Amino acid sequence: MQEDDDNQNLVLGILFGIIALVIGLVIGLTTYVTGQTSSATAPAAVAAVEEAPEIAEIGEPLVKLYFDSGKAELPAAAVAEELPKVLAKLAEEPAKLVLLSGYHDETGGAAVNAEVAKSRAVAVKEALVAAGVPADKIQMRKPAVTLGGAADDAEARRVEVRVQ
């Protein structure tokens, strides 16, 4: 009789363990599929990228701004050397818009990479607005993946700026 109770307790323990494991797996998969960050906590400028219609890139980028791995801070050299090129082009052709395209590579989590790429594009937008470009003249594209193992990892950590 004691042995039957021990076997029953063992089976119930295993059963409850499996149920707990399945519940944890379902919660984990749900969290993974829906993303690790909530769009409600994202800044308005980042959320606007997701809602913006896809805009075609025309021609080659005027400037490419490169970022450190995992960072969204705009390098000081980019502000001093590259952004004046954008301002000069807009002064020549004031009817045109600025198009920002953020890129990331395939390594790491796709959701995290997309957020970093968006944050980099937002940093460039904020720098352009601070330099005097009206915010409504700046459009942002959805972040894109740099495919095929570029020779230089920095190519995957860039924001391209076009005036079109």
C-alpha atoms as a printed R data frame, in Angstrom:
    type eleno elety resid chain resno      x      y       z
1   ATOM     1    CA   MET     A     1  0.000  0.000   0.000
2   ATOM     2    CA   GLN     A     2  2.823  2.415   0.928
3   ATOM     3    CA   GLU     A     3  4.528  1.619  -2.377
4   ATOM     4    CA   ASP     A     4  1.342  2.515  -4.328
5   ATOM     5    CA   ASP     A     5  1.153  5.902  -2.560
6   ATOM     6    CA   ASP     A     6  4.838  6.562  -3.315
7   ATOM     7    CA   ASN     A     7  4.328  5.684  -6.992
8   ATOM     8    CA   GLN     A     8  1.222  7.867  -7.174
9   ATOM     9    CA   ASN     A     9  3.093 10.817  -5.598
10  ATOM    10    CA   LEU     A    10  5.967 10.338  -8.029
11  ATOM    11    CA   VAL     A    11  3.631 10.290 -11.045
12  ATOM    12    CA   LEU     A    12  1.743 13.369  -9.801
13  ATOM    13    CA   GLY     A    13  5.025 15.213  -9.204
14  ATOM    14    CA   ILE     A    14  6.218 14.438 -12.725
15  ATOM    15    CA   LEU     A    15  2.828 15.424 -14.167
16  ATOM    16    CA   PHE     A    16  2.813 18.791 -12.361
17  ATOM    17    CA   GLY     A    17  6.414 19.381 -13.471
18  ATOM    18    CA   ILE     A    18  5.487 18.763 -17.111
19  ATOM    19    CA   ILE     A    19  2.469 21.079 -16.821
20  ATOM    20    CA   ALA     A    20  4.661 23.827 -15.330
21  ATOM    21    CA   LEU     A    21  7.217 23.319 -18.116
22  ATOM    22    CA   VAL     A    22  4.537 23.591 -20.832
23  ATOM    23    CA   ILE     A    23  3.101 26.762 -19.271
24  ATOM    24    CA   GLY     A    24  6.588 28.297 -19.084
25  ATOM    25    CA   LEU     A    25  7.256 27.343 -22.689
26  ATOM    26    CA   VAL     A    26  3.986 28.928 -23.883
27  ATOM    27    CA   ILE     A    27  4.715 32.144 -21.973
28  ATOM    28    CA   GLY     A    28  8.279 32.225 -23.284
29  ATOM    29    CA   LEU     A    29  7.230 31.696 -26.888
30  ATOM    30    CA   THR     A    30  4.522 34.336 -26.593
31  ATOM    31    CA   THR     A    31  7.041 36.826 -25.257
32  ATOM    32    CA   TYR     A    32  9.536 35.945 -27.993
33  ATOM    33    CA   VAL     A    33  6.987 36.193 -30.837
34  ATOM    34    CA   THR     A    34  5.457 39.476 -29.697
35  ATOM    35    CA   GLY     A    35  8.881 41.037 -29.141
36  ATOM    36    CA   GLN     A    36 10.915 41.875 -26.125
37  ATOM    37    CA   THR     A    37  9.938 45.537 -25.988
38  ATOM    38    CA   SER     A    38  6.522 47.085 -26.009
39  ATOM    39    CA   SER     A    39  5.781 49.698 -28.652
40  ATOM    40    CA   ALA     A    40  3.960 51.641 -25.918
41  ATOM    41    CA   THR     A    41  7.316 52.325 -24.255
42  ATOM    42    CA   ALA     A    42  9.078 53.277 -27.499
43  ATOM    43    CA   PRO     A    43  9.681 56.945 -28.210
44  ATOM    44    CA   ALA     A    44  7.176 58.610 -30.535
45  ATOM    45    CA   ALA     A    45  9.790 59.090 -33.243
46  ATOM    46    CA   VAL     A    46 10.644 55.384 -33.225
47  ATOM    47    CA   ALA     A    47  6.962 54.433 -33.323
48  ATOM    48    CA   ALA     A    48  6.483 56.766 -36.292
49  ATOM    49    CA   VAL     A    49  9.008 54.714 -38.281
50  ATOM    50    CA   GLU     A    50  6.839 51.605 -37.927
51  ATOM    51    CA   GLU     A    51  3.723 53.463 -39.062
52  ATOM    52    CA   ALA     A    52  5.320 55.348 -41.962
53  ATOM    53    CA   PRO     A    53  4.654 54.115 -45.494
54  ATOM    54    CA   GLU     A    54  7.602 52.542 -47.261
55  ATOM    55    CA   ILE     A    55  9.483 55.166 -49.278
56  ATOM    56    CA   ALA     A    56 11.693 54.111 -52.174
57  ATOM    57    CA   GLU     A    57 15.332 55.121 -52.072
58  ATOM    58    CA   ILE     A    58 16.432 57.063 -55.127
59  ATOM    59    CA   GLY     A    59 20.072 57.081 -56.160
60  ATOM    60    CA   GLU     A    60 23.120 56.741 -53.985
61  ATOM    61    CA   PRO     A    61 23.176 58.032 -50.404
62  ATOM    62    CA   LEU     A    62 24.576 61.521 -49.915
63  ATOM    63    CA   VAL     A    63 26.259 60.443 -46.679
64  ATOM    64    CA   LYS     A    64 26.688 57.240 -44.668
65  ATOM    65    CA   LEU     A    65 26.987 57.578 -40.908
66  ATOM    66    CA   TYR     A    66 28.676 54.699 -39.073
67  ATOM    67    CA   PHE     A    67 27.986 53.730 -35.463
68  ATOM    68    CA   ASP     A    68 29.762 51.655 -32.833
69  ATOM    69    CA   SER     A    69 28.451 48.149 -32.241
70  ATOM    70    CA   GLY     A    70 25.263 48.188 -30.163
71  ATOM    71    CA   LYS     A    71 25.348 51.986 -29.840
72  ATOM    72    CA   ALA     A    72 22.995 54.654 -31.143
73  ATOM    73    CA   GLU     A    73 25.059 57.729 -30.226
74  ATOM    74    CA   LEU     A    74 25.941 59.771 -33.290
75  ATOM    75    CA   PRO     A    75 29.736 60.077 -33.576
76  ATOM    76    CA   ALA     A    76 30.992 63.664 -33.187
77  ATOM    77    CA   ALA     A    77 32.940 63.413 -36.454
78  ATOM    78    CA   ALA     A    78 29.695 62.688 -38.301
79  ATOM    79    CA   VAL     A    79 28.081 65.824 -36.914
80  ATOM    80    CA   ALA     A    80 31.058 67.966 -37.858
81  ATOM    81    CA   GLU     A    81 31.846 66.476 -41.283
82  ATOM    82    CA   GLU     A    82 28.808 64.718 -42.749
83  ATOM    83    CA   LEU     A    83 25.696 66.619 -41.635
84  ATOM    84    CA   PRO     A    84 26.883 69.906 -43.231
85  ATOM    85    CA   LYS     A    85 26.769 68.089 -46.597
86  ATOM    86    CA   VAL     A    86 23.079 67.356 -46.025
87  ATOM    87    CA   LEU     A    87 22.386 70.960 -45.000
88  ATOM    88    CA   ALA     A    88 24.181 72.276 -48.094
89  ATOM    89    CA   LYS     A    89 22.231 69.953 -50.415
90  ATOM    90    CA   LEU     A    90 18.935 71.025 -48.844
91  ATOM    91    CA   ALA     A    91 19.925 74.676 -49.249
92  ATOM    92    CA   GLU     A    92 20.496 74.023 -52.978
93  ATOM    93    CA   GLU     A    93 17.212 72.140 -53.392
94  ATOM    94    CA   PRO     A    94 14.807 73.225 -50.627
95  ATOM    95    CA   ALA     A    95 11.808 71.384 -52.091
96  ATOM    96    CA   LYS     A    96 13.421 67.997 -51.513
97  ATOM    97    CA   LEU     A    97 13.104 65.765 -48.456
98  ATOM    98    CA   VAL     A    98 15.706 63.974 -46.362
99  ATOM    99    CA   LEU     A    99 15.327 60.177 -46.288
100 ATOM   100    CA   LEU     A   100 17.008 58.234 -43.464
101 ATOM   101    CA   SER     A   101 17.622 54.493 -43.759
102 ATOM   102    CA   GLY     A   102 18.973 52.536 -40.787
103 ATOM   103    CA   TYR     A   103 20.719 49.190 -41.292
104 ATOM   104    CA   HIS     A   104 21.762 46.260 -39.114
105 ATOM   105    CA   ASP     A   105 23.294 42.840 -39.654
106 ATOM   106    CA   GLU     A   106 21.818 39.364 -39.161
107 ATOM   107    CA   THR     A   107 23.665 38.505 -35.950
108 ATOM   108    CA   GLY     A   108 21.887 38.649 -32.621
109 ATOM   109    CA   GLY     A   109 18.175 39.098 -32.043
110 ATOM   110    CA   ALA     A   110 16.240 40.561 -34.953
111 ATOM   111    CA   ALA     A   111 13.975 42.666 -32.699
112 ATOM   112    CA   VAL     A   112 16.918 44.118 -30.784
113 ATOM   113    CA   ASN     A   113 18.822 44.858 -34.002
114 ATOM   114    CA   ALA     A   114 15.808 46.620 -35.512
115 ATOM   115    CA   GLU     A   115 15.404 48.745 -32.375
116 ATOM   116    CA   VAL     A   116 19.080 49.754 -32.461
117 ATOM   117    CA   ALA     A   117 18.834 50.617 -36.171
118 ATOM   118    CA   LYS     A   118 15.734 52.735 -35.462
119 ATOM   119    CA   SER     A   119 17.438 54.459 -32.561
120 ATOM   120    CA   ARG     A   120 20.393 55.323 -34.789
121 ATOM   121    CA   ALA     A   121 18.094 56.835 -37.428
122 ATOM   122    CA   VAL     A   122 16.279 58.788 -34.709
123 ATOM   123    CA   ALA     A   123 19.637 60.133 -33.460
124 ATOM   124    CA   VAL     A   124 20.440 61.352 -36.984
125 ATOM   125    CA   LYS     A   125 16.987 62.917 -37.300
126 ATOM   126    CA   GLU     A   126 17.391 64.723 -33.972
127 ATOM   127    CA   ALA     A   127 20.804 66.041 -35.053
128 ATOM   128    CA   LEU     A   128 19.353 67.318 -38.338
129 ATOM   129    CA   VAL     A   129 16.450 69.011 -36.545
130 ATOM   130    CA   ALA     A   130 18.920 70.578 -34.099
131 ATOM   131    CA   ALA     A   131 20.892 71.850 -37.117
132 ATOM   132    CA   GLY     A   132 17.781 73.590 -38.469
133 ATOM   133    CA   VAL     A   133 16.107 71.072 -40.778
134 ATOM   134    CA   PRO     A   134 12.327 71.117 -40.256
135 ATOM   135    CA   ALA     A   135 11.157 67.782 -38.815
136 ATOM   136    CA   ASP     A   136  8.450 67.472 -41.485
137 ATOM   137    CA   LYS     A   137 11.155 67.443 -44.201
138 ATOM   138    CA   ILE     A   138 12.737 64.285 -42.727
139 ATOM   139    CA   GLN     A   139 11.342 60.852 -43.578
140 ATOM   140    CA   MET     A   140 12.508 57.593 -42.020
141 ATOM   141    CA   ARG     A   141 12.410 54.154 -43.626
142 ATOM   142    CA   LYS     A   142 11.846 50.936 -41.754
143 ATOM   143    CA   PRO     A   143 15.195 49.405 -40.667
144 ATOM   144    CA   ALA     A   144 16.739 46.993 -43.134
145 ATOM   145    CA   VAL     A   145 19.108 44.050 -42.757
146 ATOM   146    CA   THR     A   146 22.528 44.162 -44.390
147 ATOM   147    CA   LEU     A   147 22.811 40.732 -45.992
148 ATOM   148    CA   GLY     A   148 25.752 38.609 -46.936
149 ATOM   149    CA   GLY     A   149 28.589 39.180 -44.454
150 ATOM   150    CA   ALA     A   150 30.055 42.475 -45.594
151 ATOM   151    CA   ALA     A   151 33.833 42.737 -45.559
152 ATOM   152    CA   ASP     A   152 33.522 45.586 -43.077
153 ATOM   153    CA   ASP     A   153 31.199 45.068 -40.088
154 ATOM   154    CA   ALA     A   154 30.683 48.850 -39.897
155 ATOM   155    CA   GLU     A   155 28.601 48.664 -43.091
156 ATOM   156    CA   ALA     A   156 25.937 46.865 -41.079
157 ATOM   157    CA   ARG     A   157 25.930 49.610 -38.427
158 ATOM   158    CA   ARG     A   158 25.070 52.599 -40.565
159 ATOM   159    CA   VAL     A   159 22.412 55.139 -41.379
160 ATOM   160    CA   GLU     A   160 22.234 56.345 -44.955
161 ATOM   161    CA   VAL     A   161 21.037 59.861 -45.688
162 ATOM   162    CA   ARG     A   162 19.538 60.794 -49.044
163 ATOM   163    CA   VAL     A   163 18.146 64.116 -50.215
164 ATOM   164    CA   GLN     A   164 15.448 63.333 -52.788
